[in-house]
Structures are given as C-alpha cells and as structure tokens.
C-alpha cells in the first residue's frame, strides 16, 4: 500500500487528459465527423433535459401525495385526540393525563 492519502490526483489528471484528447481529436477530424459528433452530443443533451423534466414531474407528484397523506394523518390524529379529550380518556391540554370521572 502507498502512503498517499487518496488517488484523487490521478483521477483529475485522467479526466483532464481525456478532455484534452477529445478536444485534439475534434480539431484534427474532418468536418463531417465533427458535425456527426456535435449532433450526437446535442441529442444526448436533449435526452438529458427531457429525462430531468420527467424526473422533476414524478418527484413533484410523489411529494404532493406524501403531503396529502401527512395532512390526512394529522387530521385523523387531531380528531381522535379531540374525541378522547371530550370523553376524558386522553391527555389534557398540558399533555398530562387527567383522572377520569369514573375513577378508573
């Protein structure tokens, strides 16, 4: 094992070298190849934008459903608590249990 803390420098160098190599290949290639690569890059970009929009919509729908469910659960819990307070079977306003009227 080496004494180096991490291999981040190697990865950064690899990425920079790949970018420089790709740029050099584009400069040295003929115009037809360059146009084909640019077209494919645009297609990939459009697909990424579409996928991002779809994902955003799905996350928005899921969030709305979770919020609705949480609101429903809150209302059900509030109703149950109010019913329990009305019958004297639950905690009081300060959160402590009050003795029931029937002595139980």
N, C-alpha and C positions, 0 to 999 in steps of 0.2 A: 504494500500500500504506500502511496505517496503521502508526503507531509502537507500537500496543498489543501486548503480548506474546501475548495469546490472546483468543479470543472466549468464554471460559468464563462471564463475567458475563452475557452476552446469553442464553446457553442456560439458565442458572439462572433468570434473570428470566422467560424464556419458560415454563419449567416451573412456576414459582410462579404466574404469571398464568393458566396453563391450569388449575391446581388450584383457584385462587380462582374462576375462571369456572365450573368444573364444580360447585363447592360452591354457588355462587349459583344456578345452573340447577336444581339439586336442591331448593333451598329454595323456589324460585318455581314449580316444576312441581306439577301436581296429584298426588294420592295414587296414582292408577292408574299414571301414568308412572313415578313414584318406585319403586313396587313392581316394575314391569317391569325397570327398570334394576338394582335390587338383586338381582332374580332372575337376570338375565344375569351380573352380577358374581359371584354365588355359583357359577353353572355354570362360569364361566371359572376360578374358584378351584379347584373340584373337578377340572376337567380338568388344571390345572397340577399339582395334588397327585398325580393318577394318573400323569401323564407323568413326574414326578420319581421316583416309586416304580419305574416301569418302567425308567427310565434307570439307577437305582441297582442294580436287579437285573441288568441287562445288563452294567454295569461290573463288578459282583461276579463274574459268570460269566467275563468276559474275564480278570480278574485271576487267578482261580483257574486258568484254563487256562494263562496265562503262567507262573505259579508252578510248575505241574506240569511244563511243558516245560523250565523252567530247572532243576528238580530232576533231570529225566531227563538233560539235557545234562551236568550236574555229575557224575552217577553214571557216565555213559559216559566222560567225560574222566578221572575217577579210576580207572576200570577200565583204560583204555588206558595211563595213566601207571604203574599198578602192574605191568601186563604188561611194559611197556618196562623198568622197573627190574629185574624178575625176569630178563629176558634180557640185561640190561646194555647196552641200546641207548638209554637215555634219561638225563636229568639225575639226579644223586644227590639225597639229602635236602637238601643245601645249595643246590641249584639249578644247580650246575656240572656239565658233562659229565664223566663219568669215562671213562678209556680202556677200550676193550673188550678182552676176554681174547684175542681172535684177532688183535689188533694192528692192526685196521683203523681 
